[in-house]
Amino acid sequence: MNRPGTRKSIHYTPMGSGRRVLAEQIKLTAVLALTGLMLLGMETTVLSKITIPLFGWQAAGPALGLLLTMAVGFLYSEREGAVLGLYVGWLADASISGDSMMLYPILYVICGYMSGTVGKRRLAHNLPSFVVFAFVGGGLNLLWALIEASAFPGGLPPTVWIWKGLVPAWVLTVLFSPAVYGLVRGEQWMLKPRS
């Protein structure tokens, strides 16, 4: 049962019989899984080649998988955000950094769950609130990458790597947040149970 003042999730608004609810859940899971796969593919291929003139190096790309996880937690519920975070984080780890398995799923689960929990209780459900989440999530992603880099040292000096790789990725994550929010909002409208 939902308490007064809390928002409803697709999961908690069954329409009709048990089979129909199950079909809605399967459809939601399939759409979000395919969206995660598509956004992560774009993140690791096309969008990883973006150059920001101020920073001048092609190592930046927005964290679309993280944004998707946070948007799902923010617009649906913390449970959907955490479950999708586990899936998308595993895909991100497998495609981005094959040598450090199981670091990104932890970050994505935490961000998906916290955006659902904090968003439900503290913020209005609108785009400016989500951009704040994107800013915080991008910062956590930057911090996570620094922890990973200290555990697995690479060839670049840390100052160059931070300025030319991590900070532009943070900026791009915030800039791409309205597009991901709009995509998840559109999918939510499309998947809304009809009576």
N, C-alpha and C positions, 0 to 999 in steps of 0.2 A: 504494500500500500504506500502511496506517495503521501507525504505530509504536506500540509498547505505551505505554499511558498517555494517548494522545490520544483524543478523542471522535470518533465517526463522524458524518458528515453524511448527510442523505438522498441527496445527490449521490453519495456514495461507497459506498452500500449497494445495489447493483443486485440485483434479484431476477428471475432468469429471462433471457429473450432480450433482444436489443437493442431490439426494438420496445417491450417492456414498460418498459424503463428510460427510453426516450424518452417514453412515455406518462406515466410518473411525473414526469418533469421538466417536461413541459408542464402537467400538473395542478398541480404545485407553483408554477410560474411564474404560472399563471392565478389561483390562490387568493391568492397574495401580492400580485399586482397589484391584484386587486379589493379586498382588505383595505386596501391602501394608499390606494386611491381612496376607499373608504368612510370610513376614519379621517380622511383629509384633508378630506373633505366635512364631517364632524362638527366638525372643528377650526375650519374657517373659517365655519361657519354657527351652529350651536346653541351650541357650547362657547365661542365667542368673546364671548358675552354674559354670562359668569359674573362676578359681583361678589363679591369677598372683603371682608367688612366692615372689616377692619383697614386695607385700602388704599383702598377706596371709589370705585373708578373702573372702568368697564366696558371696559377695553382688554386684559384678561388672558384668555388661553386656553392650555390645555396644548399642548405640541408633540407631538401624537400621531403625526405622520409620523416625527419623529425617534425617538420611543420604539419605533415599529414597526421602523425600520431597525436600531436597536441590539438589539432583541430577536431579530430574525432573525440578525444577526451573532453574537449570544451563544448562541443555541440551535442554529443550523445550522452556519454557518462564515463566515469573513471574506469569502469570495467572494460568497456569497449576500447578505450584509449590504451590501457595497459596490455590487453591481449594483442591489439594491432601493433603496439610498440615492440612486443616480443618478436612478432613475425617480421616486421620491417627492420628492426634492429639486427636480427639474424641475417637478413638479406644484405643489409648494409655492411655488416662485418665480412660476409662472404665475398662481396664484390669490391669493397673499398680496401680493406686491410686484412688480407688473408692470414697474416702472421699473428694477429692479436684477437683470436676468436673469443667471443662472449664478453667483450667490453661494451659494444654499442647496444646490444639488447638490454643491458642493465640501465643505461642512460635513457633509452627510448621508453622503457616500461615506467621509469620514474617520471619522466616528463609527461607521458600520456596520462598516468594516474593523477599526478599533481594538477595538471591543467583541468581535469575533470572535477577534482575535489575542490580546488580553490575557485575555479570558475563558477561552480554551482553555488558556492556560499558567499563569495565576495564581490564578484564583478557582474556587470550587465553583459548580456550575450550579444555583443555587437563587434564590428570590425576593429574599432580603436582598442577595445579590451584585448582582442586577439593579437594585435600588433605588439602590445605590451608583453604578452606571453611569448611571442616570437623573439622579442629582444632578449628576454630572460633565457629562453631556450637556446638561442644562438650563443649567448654568453656561456651557458653550461656546456654547450658543444665545444666551444673554444677551450674552456678549462679542461674538459675531458681529453681533447686532443693534446694538450700540454702534458697531462698525466701520462698519456700513452707514449708521447715522444720521450719523456724522461725514462720510461720503462724500456723503450726500444729506441735508443739513440740513432739518429740518422746522420747524413752528411752535411746538412745545412746548419749554419750558426743559428742559434735560437732567435736572435733579434730579427734576422732576415726572414726566417720562417714565420714568425708571428706577424710581422708587418706586411709581408708579401703573400702570405697564404691564409692565415687564420683570421685576421681582421677583415680582409675583403670578403671572406666566406660569411662572417657574421653580418656584415653590411648587406650582402646579397640575400641572406636568409630573411632579414627584416623586410627588404624590398619585395621579395616574392611572397610574403605572407598574405597579402590581400588576394592573390590569385589562388592560393591553396585554400584559403578560407572560403572563397566564392565557389570553388569546385566542390568542397565537402558540403557546403550549404545547398548547392544545387542537387547533389546526390541525396541529401536528406529530404529535400522536397520531392524528388522523384520517387524515393523509396517509402514515402509516407503512406501508411496503411489507409486504403480507401474503404469506406463503408459500403 
